[in-house]
Each structure stands twice: as structure tokens, then as C-alpha cells.
């Protein structure tokens, strides 16, 4: 994690430098103040201490830089400036919303989460649903989407300063193509990730062509008919928000199917007040009717539902997204490691580099499971119920269990391979010992000091016994040299089995620093 702050603070150059050059680079926004009225205290107090230690950037407080394995960064819009996000499609529809917050979370395992917060007031439900559906797109899955207006034909960040507007970043999806195996990421997103070069595949989108929407909708009660909270129309609106659909008559899908799904995906503890929370694999919604006092939480202190939406539930959503992205990354890496081991086994030899990569993958997964991953984040039932619903929709627990089984199978296969190789090595050593032992017995036999006729025939030859003398010498020499050469041949042809036990430690450490990219196959130091 060391060096991240300096890396992100370097001003970019080129086509993707618009936002950073106008608003500044990403700056660390670690928690510094922990008094009771501080945002840090109010954000952290609802979570368990072990969660606070891992998932909150408290750099600079009692050496916590060495404890937390994540960093939080922000880009601020200062003074009277306004940053707008604009979307337009081919059918003449458009929207312009204010960007209220830009945040970037970077984790020590290489996962990053970019958060773009936008807000709009006094819009119709149709406009709100269009914003919710269209502005989450970050690349088209086909050119038909652009032509049919299912994705914006133009996305832009526009800075309003002193009454003048300036386009900082723009994407029109013209002449787009794949970048290796990666899709054509929108220029608006690339401009916020200026510190990595997307064309060189220095980063990649882990999920799909849609951002995960974390949506808050407050319905103006003055515009709602009487009994709206308990009406079918409200359930239709909830379904359109939850499944990120545009406005339309009735339910978008089969009503019986949708109602069954919504029973599972909507959190209804506060439904009698018109407040619903909903979770799918691509959306996370909070919907309320107006703003009101919530029991003893007075509205003049700020609307409780919106405050929870922007604090604890937002942080829980970040943690859950981190779990999902990390598990997807583990799934990909497990597949790539399996492919490497499979190719090695085709050659009947697993390289030390691939054995080390497999061991490292298992160690990283154990660290994630034991240090990063928690079944329970918060102290209270409501927060835990939210977290469990999010994890269920993201398949976090089932994915974790599946990957854990796959990595354990890789580990077992390596263990079996090691055991087989060790058995072969022991068998070879036993064979060498037998051959060398037999040679030692044979040569020792000739070296034993027999007297009489044997000594005169072999060791003290006379004129008639030179043939027997030299024949015995040749036989003993061939046997001894043959045993030595056979031992050298066996060790040389199976050098991989004996090398690590004979090489000095400094050489092994230097070799182990070399690693290969699982995705691109290049070797790096």
C-alpha cells in the first residue's frame, strides 16, 4: 500500500487528463478526527471493532497505516463550481444531474471500487427511472444498444465555473473496439482512473457493462394519491426501481413472478411507513415517501433514512461489493492456475514457479477468508439483515465456498504430485544405493587380502597369470565407474528433484522473486 498516495497525486497528461487537470488529482480522505460529533465516529460506531480495523481508512492515527489494508480517496468540487454528469441517447432523451461526490476505494489485494454520487431534485418518476437506468452504463454490449437508445450515445462530465461550462471528459462510443479481452470502457470512467493505462490493460472492469446502482428515491407525498403506500401502483414503482427499468404501464415482467421475487428481495421492516429497501445483483435501493420524524429522530437533525443511506448502508454496500469483486478475481485466478498446472502435467513435470503460484493463491485466499471476510459486520439486527440480503444476492457465501473447494482441490493435487515425486526420488536413491553397494562389495572383494594361489593369480601375477590379473582390474574398474556414471546420470536427468535441496538460500530467494502474469504470460522481476 505504500506509495499509493504519491502515485495517485501525480497529475496526468493526455486525453484522459480533463477532470484531474481541472479539479485536481485524487487525495487521501482518511479519518483523522474521532470525537463523538465527527463523521468517523458516527460511521464506525455501528460496526464491530474488527470491521473498523480492516475496512476504515484511519491513516495517521496511532500507526493505523500498517493495520488497515484499504485506502479511500476523493476529488472535491470546490467553491461555487458545479460538476454535472450528462447523458444523451439517439432518441433525443437526456438528463443532467449534479455530481455530489467522487470517491475511490483501493484495497491491498488489487481490487478498487469507484463511486460516483449524483443527485437530482423535483424530477418525475419517469425521469428518475431513466437516470437510474441509463447513467449506469459504462460501455455498450453491442452497437445496437446505441442505435436503439438502450445506452447513451453521449456521456460527459461538465464543469460549471463562473457561469461558463467546460467539458472535462466525454464519450460517444464511436469506432469502439475491444482492448485485448477488455471492453471499450467509457472515457468518463477512464478520466477518473487516469493513474492506470487502460489501453495497456493495467486495470480491468470486474463486473459487467453496468455500474451497480445504489439508489435513494424520496416520493413527494403531495403528488401521491391517497392510500398510495398500500397501493399496487407503489409496488409497480418499487419494481421499476429495484430492477432498474424505465417507466411503463404495470409490471415490466410477469406480475406473479415479480411479486414472488420482490417478497424475497425487498426488506419490509418499515413498509407500513412506505419505506422499502431492496437488493438484487445489480441494484441496491432505498425508497421512502417524503421526509418525516422517525420516532425520536427529529427531521430538523436531518432525515434519518437518507443519513443511513449515505453512511452505514453505503459502507456496507462497499464491503459487499469488495467481497464480490474479490471472489470473482479469485475465480479467474483459480482457473488460470489450473490451466498452468494442467499444461505442466501434460509434460509430466510441474515447474517450481507454478507450484509457488498455487501455494501463493492458497495463502492469499486463506488471508482473505480469515482477515478480510466477516459473516457479521454490524452490531444491530437491521444492519445485519441488510448485509445478509446483499450477500445472498451477490452469492458471496456460495461463491466463497465453491472457490475454497477448488483451491483445496488444487492443493490436494499438488500434495499428491509432491508425494509421487518424493516416492520416485526415494526409489531412485534406493536403486543407486543398491548399485553402489553392490559395486562396493565387488571391488572390496577384489581388495581383500587373500593369500596363496589367489594372491599369486590376481595381485602378484607371474608370467602365466597376467590375463587374469588385468581382467580382474578391468572388471572392477568398469563396475565402479559404471556405478558412478549411473548415479551422475540419474541425478542429472532428475535435477529438478534435487536442485532446491542443494542450492544456497540466497539463490532460491532471488529465483522466487520472479513471477509471471497469469493473464498475459509475461515475466516480471
C-alpha positions as CSV (number, residue, x, y, z in Angstrom):
1,X,0.0,0.0,0.0
2,X,3.0,2.3,0.5
3,X,3.3,4.8,-2.4
4,X,-0.4,4.8,-3.4
5,X,-0.9,8.4,-2.2
6,X,2.1,9.7,-4.3
7,X,1.1,7.6,-7.3
8,X,-2.5,9.0,-7.4
9,X,-1.4,12.5,-6.8
10,X,0.7,12.7,-10.0
11,X,-1.1,14.9,-12.5
12,X,-1.9,13.0,-15.7
13,X,-1.3,14.1,-19.3
14,X,-3.1,13.3,-22.5
15,X,-6.7,12.6,-23.4
16,X,-7.8,11.3,-20.0
17,X,-6.5,14.3,-18.0
18,X,-9.6,16.5,-18.1
19,X,-11.0,16.0,-14.6
20,X,-7.7,15.8,-12.8
21,X,-6.4,18.9,-14.5
22,X,-9.5,21.0,-13.7
23,X,-10.4,19.7,-10.2
24,X,-7.1,18.1,-9.0
25,X,-6.0,14.6,-8.5
26,X,-7.3,12.0,-6.1
27,X,-6.4,13.0,-2.5
28,X,-6.5,10.8,0.6
29,X,-9.6,11.2,2.7
30,X,-8.6,9.1,5.7
31,X,-10.5,9.6,9.0
32,X,-8.5,12.0,11.3
33,X,-10.9,13.1,14.0
34,X,-12.7,10.6,16.3
35,X,-14.8,12.7,18.6
36,X,-18.5,11.9,19.0
37,X,-19.7,14.5,16.5
38,X,-17.3,13.5,13.8
39,X,-18.4,11.6,10.7
40,X,-15.7,9.0,11.5
41,X,-17.3,8.2,14.9
42,X,-20.8,8.0,13.6
43,X,-19.8,5.9,10.6
44,X,-17.7,3.4,12.6
45,X,-19.7,3.0,15.8
46,X,-22.3,0.7,14.2
47,X,-19.7,-1.8,13.1
48,X,-17.7,-4.4,15.1
49,X,-14.2,-3.4,16.1
50,X,-12.5,-5.9,13.8
51,X,-14.5,-4.5,10.9
52,X,-13.4,-0.9,11.8
53,X,-9.8,-2.0,11.9
54,X,-10.0,-3.6,8.4
55,X,-12.5,-1.5,6.4
56,X,-11.9,2.0,7.5
57,X,-9.1,4.2,6.4
58,X,-7.8,5.7,9.6
59,X,-4.3,6.6,8.4
60,X,-2.2,8.6,10.7
61,X,-4.0,7.6,13.9
62,X,-1.7,5.6,16.1
63,X,0.1,4.0,13.2
64,X,-3.0,2.6,11.7
65,X,-1.5,2.8,8.2
66,X,0.0,-0.6,9.0
67,X,-3.3,-2.1,10.1
68,X,-5.9,-1.1,7.5
69,X,-5.5,-2.7,4.1
70,X,-7.5,-0.1,2.2
71,X,-7.3,3.5,1.2
72,X,-10.1,6.0,0.5
73,X,-9.6,8.9,-1.9
74,X,-11.7,11.8,-3.1
75,X,-11.9,14.5,-5.7
76,X,-13.6,17.6,-4.4
77,X,-15.6,20.2,-6.3
78,X,-14.6,23.5,-4.6
79,X,-16.2,26.9,-4.1
80,X,-19.1,27.8,-6.4
81,X,-18.1,25.3,-9.0
82,X,-20.6,22.6,-10.1
83,X,-19.8,19.3,-11.8
84,X,-22.5,17.9,-14.0
85,X,-22.9,14.4,-15.4
86,X,-24.8,14.5,-18.7
87,X,-26.3,11.6,-20.7
88,X,-28.0,11.8,-24.1
89,X,-29.4,9.0,-26.3
90,X,-30.2,8.7,-30.0
91,X,-33.9,9.2,-29.4
92,X,-33.5,12.7,-28.0
93,X,-33.8,11.8,-24.3
94,X,-31.3,13.4,-22.0
95,X,-30.6,14.1,-18.3
96,X,-28.2,16.4,-16.4
97,X,-27.5,15.6,-12.8
98,X,-25.2,17.2,-10.2
99,X,-22.2,15.1,-9.1
100,X,-22.2,15.4,-5.3
101,X,-19.3,13.1,-4.5
102,X,-16.4,11.3,-6.2
103,X,-14.8,8.5,-4.2
104,X,-12.2,5.8,-4.9
105,X,-11.5,2.8,-2.6
106,X,-8.3,0.9,-3.2
107,X,-7.6,-2.4,-1.4
108,X,-4.3,-4.2,-0.8
109,X,-5.3,-7.2,-2.9
110,X,-5.6,-5.0,-6.1
111,X,-9.4,-4.5,-6.0
112,X,-10.7,-1.0,-6.5
113,X,-14.2,0.5,-6.3
114,X,-15.0,3.8,-8.0
115,X,-18.1,5.6,-6.5
116,X,-19.8,8.4,-8.4
117,X,-22.6,10.0,-6.5
118,X,-25.2,12.1,-8.3
119,X,-28.4,13.8,-7.3
120,X,-31.5,15.4,-8.8
121,X,-34.5,17.1,-7.2
122,X,-38.0,17.7,-8.4
123,X,-37.9,15.2,-11.2
124,X,-40.8,13.0,-12.4
125,X,-40.7,9.2,-11.8
126,X,-40.1,8.6,-15.5
127,X,-37.1,11.0,-15.5
128,X,-35.7,9.4,-12.3
129,X,-36.1,5.9,-13.7
130,X,-34.3,6.9,-17.0
131,X,-31.4,8.4,-15.0
132,X,-31.2,5.3,-12.9
133,X,-31.1,3.0,-15.9
134,X,-29.1,5.0,-18.5
135,X,-26.4,6.7,-16.5
136,X,-25.0,3.4,-15.0
137,X,-23.8,2.2,-18.5
138,X,-20.0,2.3,-18.9
139,X,-19.7,0.5,-22.3
140,X,-22.1,-0.9,-24.9
141,X,-22.6,-4.7,-25.2
142,X,-23.3,-4.0,-28.9
143,X,-23.7,-1.2,-31.4
144,X,-27.4,-2.0,-31.4
145,X,-27.7,-0.7,-27.9
146,X,-26.5,2.8,-29.0
147,X,-28.8,2.8,-32.1
148,X,-31.8,1.7,-30.1
149,X,-31.2,4.2,-27.2
150,X,-30.6,1.5,-24.6
151,X,-27.3,3.1,-23.8
152,X,-26.4,6.8,-24.0
153,X,-24.9,8.0,-27.3
154,X,-23.0,10.6,-25.2
155,X,-21.8,10.7,-21.7
156,X,-19.9,13.7,-20.3
157,X,-18.6,15.4,-17.2
158,X,-19.1,19.2,-17.5
159,X,-17.7,21.7,-15.1
160,X,-19.7,24.9,-14.5
161,X,-17.4,27.7,-13.3
162,X,-18.3,31.4,-13.2
163,X,-21.3,30.8,-15.4
164,X,-19.4,29.0,-18.1
165,X,-19.4,25.3,-18.9
166,X,-16.4,23.3,-19.9
167,X,-16.5,19.6,-21.0
168,X,-13.9,17.7,-18.9
169,X,-14.5,14.2,-20.2
170,X,-16.7,12.8,-22.9
171,X,-17.6,9.5,-24.5
172,X,-19.7,9.0,-27.7
173,X,-18.9,5.3,-28.3
174,X,-17.9,5.9,-31.9
175,X,-15.4,3.5,-33.6
176,X,-15.0,1.5,-30.4
177,X,-13.4,-1.9,-30.2
178,X,-12.1,-4.4,-27.7
179,X,-8.9,-3.7,-25.8
180,X,-7.4,-7.2,-25.8
181,X,-10.1,-9.1,-24.0
182,X,-11.4,-6.0,-22.3
183,X,-14.4,-3.9,-23.5
184,X,-14.2,-0.3,-24.7
185,X,-14.5,1.5,-21.3
186,X,-16.2,4.9,-21.4
187,X,-13.9,7.9,-21.5
188,X,-15.7,9.4,-18.5
189,X,-14.6,6.4,-16.3
190,X,-11.1,6.4,-17.8
191,X,-10.7,10.1,-16.9
192,X,-11.2,9.2,-13.2
193,X,-8.8,6.3,-13.4
194,X,-6.0,8.4,-15.0
195,X,-3.3,6.7,-12.9
196,X,-3.6,3.5,-14.9
197,X,-3.3,3.0,-18.7
198,X,-6.4,1.1,-19.9
199,X,-5.0,0.6,-23.4
200,X,-2.2,-1.4,-21.8
201,X,-4.7,-3.4,-19.7
202,X,-3.3,-2.1,-16.5
203,X,-6.7,-2.4,-15.0
204,X,-10.0,-4.1,-16.0
205,X,-13.7,-3.8,-15.1
206,X,-14.5,-6.8,-12.9
207,X,-18.3,-6.7,-13.3
208,X,-20.3,-6.1,-16.5
209,X,-21.3,-3.1,-18.7
210,X,-23.4,-1.6,-15.9
211,X,-22.4,0.1,-12.7
212,X,-24.1,-1.2,-9.6
213,X,-26.7,1.4,-8.7
214,X,-27.1,2.4,-5.1
215,X,-30.3,4.4,-5.3
216,X,-32.2,6.6,-3.0
217,X,-35.7,7.8,-4.0
218,X,-38.0,10.0,-2.0
219,X,-41.5,10.3,-3.3
220,X,-43.1,13.7,-2.7
221,X,-46.3,12.9,-0.7
222,X,-48.1,15.9,-2.2
223,X,-48.0,14.3,-5.6
224,X,-49.1,10.8,-4.4
225,X,-52.8,9.8,-4.2
226,X,-54.5,8.8,-1.0
227,X,-53.6,5.3,0.1
228,X,-50.6,5.3,-2.2
229,X,-48.4,3.4,0.3
230,X,-50.5,0.3,0.2
231,X,-51.4,0.6,-3.5
232,X,-50.4,-1.6,-6.4
233,X,-49.0,1.5,-8.2
234,X,-46.4,1.9,-5.5
235,X,-45.4,-1.8,-5.8
236,X,-45.0,-1.2,-9.6
237,X,-42.8,1.8,-9.0
238,X,-40.7,-0.2,-6.5
239,X,-40.3,-3.0,-9.1
240,X,-39.2,-0.5,-11.7
241,X,-36.6,1.0,-9.4
242,X,-35.4,-2.4,-8.0
243,X,-34.9,-4.0,-11.4
244,X,-33.6,-0.7,-12.9
245,X,-36.3,-0.5,-15.6
246,X,-37.7,2.6,-17.3
247,X,-41.3,3.9,-16.7
248,X,-44.1,1.9,-18.1
249,X,-47.6,0.6,-17.5
250,X,-47.8,-2.0,-14.9
251,X,-45.1,-4.5,-14.0
252,X,-42.3,-4.9,-16.5
253,X,-42.3,-8.7,-16.2
254,X,-44.9,-11.4,-15.3
255,X,-46.7,-10.0,-12.2
256,X,-46.9,-13.3,-10.3
257,X,-43.2,-14.0,-10.9
258,X,-42.2,-10.4,-9.9
259,X,-44.2,-10.4,-6.7
260,X,-42.6,-13.7,-5.7
261,X,-39.2,-12.3,-6.4
262,X,-39.9,-9.0,-4.6
263,X,-41.1,-10.9,-1.5
264,X,-37.5,-12.3,-1.3
265,X,-35.6,-9.2,-2.4
266,X,-37.4,-6.4,-0.5
267,X,-36.8,-5.6,3.1
268,X,-40.1,-4.7,4.6
269,X,-39.5,-3.9,8.3
270,X,-40.6,-0.2,7.7
271,X,-43.1,-0.9,4.8
272,X,-46.0,0.4,6.9
273,X,-44.4,3.8,6.6
274,X,-43.8,3.4,2.9
275,X,-40.0,2.8,3.4
276,X,-38.5,-0.1,1.5
277,X,-35.0,-1.4,1.0
278,X,-34.3,-3.8,-2.0
279,X,-31.4,-5.8,-3.2
280,X,-30.5,-7.5,-6.5
281,X,-27.2,-8.5,-8.0
282,X,-27.1,-5.1,-9.9
283,X,-29.1,-2.7,-7.6
284,X,-29.4,-1.6,-4.0
285,X,-32.4,0.7,-3.4
286,X,-33.9,2.8,-0.6
287,X,-37.3,4.2,-1.3
288,X,-39.3,6.4,1.1
289,X,-42.5,8.5,1.0
290,X,-41.4,12.1,1.8
291,X,-39.4,13.1,4.9
292,X,-40.7,12.9,8.4
293,X,-39.8,12.4,12.0
294,X,-38.7,8.8,12.6
295,X,-39.8,8.1,16.2
296,X,-37.4,10.2,18.3
297,X,-35.2,11.0,15.4
298,X,-36.3,14.6,14.6
299,X,-36.3,15.8,11.0
300,X,-34.6,19.0,11.9
301,X,-31.5,16.9,12.8
302,X,-31.5,15.5,9.2
303,X,-33.7,12.8,7.7
304,X,-32.7,9.5,9.4
305,X,-33.4,7.3,6.3
306,X,-31.3,9.4,4.0
307,X,-28.5,9.7,6.6
308,X,-28.4,5.9,7.0
309,X,-28.4,5.6,3.2
310,X,-25.3,7.8,2.8
311,X,-23.4,6.3,5.8
312,X,-23.7,2.8,7.2
313,X,-25.6,1.3,4.3
314,X,-23.3,2.8,1.8
315,X,-20.3,1.5,3.6
316,X,-21.9,-2.0,3.9
317,X,-22.5,-1.9,0.2
318,X,-18.9,-1.1,-0.4
319,X,-17.8,-4.0,1.7
320,X,-20.2,-6.4,0.0
321,X,-19.0,-5.2,-3.5
322,X,-15.5,-5.7,-2.4
323,X,-16.3,-9.3,-1.4
324,X,-18.0,-10.0,-4.7
325,X,-15.2,-8.5,-6.8
326,X,-12.5,-10.3,-4.8
327,X,-14.3,-13.6,-5.2
328,X,-14.7,-13.1,-9.0
329,X,-10.9,-12.3,-9.1
330,X,-10.2,-15.5,-7.2
331,X,-12.4,-17.5,-9.6
332,X,-10.5,-16.2,-12.6
333,X,-7.1,-16.7,-10.9
334,X,-8.0,-20.3,-9.8
335,X,-9.0,-21.1,-13.4
336,X,-5.7,-19.7,-14.8
337,X,-3.6,-21.5,-12.2
338,X,-5.4,-24.7,-13.0
339,X,-4.7,-24.3,-16.7
340,X,-1.0,-23.8,-15.9
341,X,-0.9,-26.9,-13.8
342,X,-2.7,-28.9,-16.4
343,X,-0.2,-27.9,-19.1
344,X,2.6,-28.8,-16.8
345,X,1.1,-32.2,-16.1
346,X,0.8,-32.8,-19.8
347,X,4.7,-32.5,-19.9
348,X,4.8,-34.7,-16.8
349,X,6.6,-32.0,-14.8
350,X,5.2,-29.2,-12.7
351,X,7.5,-26.2,-12.6
352,X,8.6,-24.7,-9.3
353,X,7.2,-21.3,-10.4
354,X,3.7,-22.8,-10.9
355,X,3.9,-24.7,-7.6
356,X,4.8,-21.4,-5.9
357,X,1.9,-19.5,-7.6
358,X,-0.5,-22.2,-6.5
359,X,0.8,-22.0,-2.9
360,X,0.6,-18.2,-3.0
361,X,-3.0,-18.4,-4.3
362,X,-4.0,-20.6,-1.4
363,X,-2.2,-18.3,1.1
364,X,-4.0,-15.3,-0.3
365,X,-7.3,-17.0,-0.1
366,X,-6.7,-18.0,3.5
367,X,-5.8,-14.4,4.3
368,X,-9.0,-13.2,2.7
369,X,-11.1,-15.7,4.5
370,X,-9.5,-15.2,7.9
371,X,-8.7,-11.5,7.9
372,X,-11.0,-9.7,5.3
373,X,-14.2,-11.8,5.4
374,X,-16.8,-11.5,8.1
375,X,-20.2,-13.1,8.3
376,X,-21.4,-10.3,10.5
377,X,-20.4,-6.6,10.1
378,X,-22.6,-4.7,12.5
379,X,-23.9,-4.7,16.0
380,X,-27.7,-4.5,15.3
381,X,-30.2,-6.8,13.7
382,X,-31.4,-4.3,11.0
383,X,-27.9,-3.7,9.7
384,X,-27.1,-7.5,9.8
385,X,-30.3,-8.3,7.9
386,X,-29.3,-5.8,5.2
387,X,-25.9,-7.3,4.9
388,X,-27.2,-10.8,4.7
389,X,-29.6,-9.9,2.0
390,X,-26.9,-8.2,0.0
391,X,-24.5,-11.2,0.4
392,X,-27.3,-13.5,-0.7
393,X,-28.0,-11.6,-3.9
394,X,-24.3,-11.4,-4.7
395,X,-23.9,-15.1,-4.0
396,X,-21.0,-14.2,-1.7
397,X,-21.1,-17.2,0.6
398,X,-21.8,-19.8,-2.1
399,X,-19.0,-18.3,-4.3
400,X,-16.6,-18.4,-1.4
401,X,-17.4,-22.0,-0.6
402,X,-17.0,-23.0,-4.2
403,X,-13.7,-21.3,-4.6
404,X,-12.5,-22.6,-1.3
405,X,-13.2,-26.2,-2.5
406,X,-11.5,-25.5,-5.8
407,X,-8.3,-24.1,-4.2
408,X,-8.3,-27.1,-1.7
409,X,-8.5,-29.5,-4.7
410,X,-5.6,-27.7,-6.3
411,X,-3.7,-28.0,-3.0
412,X,-4.5,-31.7,-2.8
413,X,-3.4,-32.3,-6.4
414,X,-0.1,-30.6,-5.7
415,X,0.3,-32.6,-2.5
416,X,-0.3,-35.8,-4.4
417,X,2.2,-34.7,-7.1
418,X,4.8,-33.9,-4.4
419,X,4.2,-37.3,-2.8
420,X,4.6,-39.1,-6.1
421,X,7.8,-37.2,-6.9
422,X,9.2,-37.8,-3.5
423,X,8.4,-41.5,-3.8
424,X,10.1,-41.6,-7.2
425,X,13.2,-39.8,-5.8
426,X,13.4,-42.2,-2.8
427,X,13.1,-45.2,-5.2
428,X,15.9,-43.8,-7.4
429,X,18.1,-43.2,-4.3
430,X,17.4,-46.8,-3.2
431,X,18.4,-48.1,-6.6
432,X,21.6,-46.0,-6.5
433,X,22.4,-47.3,-3.1
434,X,21.9,-50.9,-4.2
435,X,24.1,-50.4,-7.3
436,X,26.8,-48.5,-5.4
437,X,26.6,-51.1,-2.6
438,X,27.0,-53.9,-5.0
439,X,29.9,-52.2,-6.6
440,X,31.5,-51.6,-3.2
441,X,31.0,-55.3,-2.3
442,X,32.5,-56.4,-5.7
443,X,35.5,-54.0,-5.5
444,X,36.0,-54.7,-1.9
445,X,36.0,-58.4,-2.6
446,X,38.9,-57.9,-5.0
447,X,40.6,-55.7,-2.5
448,X,40.5,-58.3,0.3
449,X,43.9,-59.7,1.0
450,X,43.5,-63.4,0.0
451,X,46.7,-65.4,0.2
452,X,48.0,-68.5,-1.5
453,X,47.2,-69.2,-5.1
454,X,44.5,-66.5,-5.4
455,X,47.1,-63.8,-4.3
456,X,49.6,-65.1,-6.8
457,X,47.0,-65.2,-9.6
458,X,45.4,-61.7,-9.0
459,X,47.6,-59.5,-7.0
460,X,51.1,-60.9,-7.7
461,X,50.8,-62.2,-11.2
462,X,53.5,-64.4,-12.6
463,X,54.3,-64.9,-16.3
464,X,51.3,-67.1,-16.8
465,X,48.6,-65.1,-14.9
466,X,48.7,-61.6,-16.4
467,X,45.5,-62.1,-18.3
468,X,43.6,-63.0,-15.1
469,X,45.2,-60.0,-13.3
470,X,44.3,-57.4,-15.9
471,X,40.9,-58.9,-16.5
472,X,40.1,-58.6,-12.8
473,X,41.3,-55.0,-12.8
474,X,39.2,-54.1,-15.8
475,X,36.1,-55.8,-14.4
476,X,36.4,-54.0,-11.0
477,X,37.1,-50.6,-12.7
478,X,34.2,-50.9,-15.1
479,X,31.8,-51.9,-12.3
480,X,33.0,-48.9,-10.1
481,X,33.0,-46.3,-12.9
482,X,29.6,-47.6,-14.2
483,X,28.0,-47.2,-10.8
484,X,29.4,-43.6,-10.5
485,X,28.3,-42.6,-14.1
486,X,24.9,-44.1,-13.5
487,X,24.5,-42.1,-10.3
488,X,25.6,-38.9,-12.1
489,X,23.1,-39.7,-15.0
490,X,20.2,-40.3,-12.6
491,X,20.8,-37.1,-10.6
492,X,21.4,-35.0,-13.8
493,X,18.3,-36.2,-15.6
494,X,16.2,-35.6,-12.5
495,X,17.9,-32.4,-11.4
496,X,14.7,-30.6,-10.6
497,X,14.1,-33.0,-7.7
498,X,17.4,-32.4,-6.1
499,X,18.3,-28.8,-7.1
500,X,16.4,-26.9,-4.3
501,X,18.0,-29.0,-1.6
502,X,21.5,-28.3,-3.0
503,X,21.2,-24.6,-3.9
504,X,22.1,-21.9,-1.4
505,X,19.2,-20.0,0.2
506,X,20.1,-16.6,-1.4
507,X,19.8,-18.2,-4.9
508,X,16.4,-19.6,-4.0
509,X,15.1,-16.3,-2.7
510,X,16.3,-14.5,-5.8
511,X,14.6,-17.0,-8.0
512,X,11.3,-16.8,-6.1
513,X,11.1,-13.1,-6.7
514,X,10.5,-13.8,-10.3
515,X,6.8,-14.3,-11.1
516,X,4.7,-14.5,-14.2
517,X,1.4,-12.7,-15.1
518,X,-1.4,-15.3,-15.0
519,X,-3.3,-13.3,-17.6
520,X,-0.6,-12.2,-20.1
521,X,2.1,-14.7,-19.5
522,X,4.9,-12.2,-19.4
523,X,7.7,-12.5,-16.8
524,X,8.4,-9.7,-14.5
525,X,11.1,-9.1,-11.8
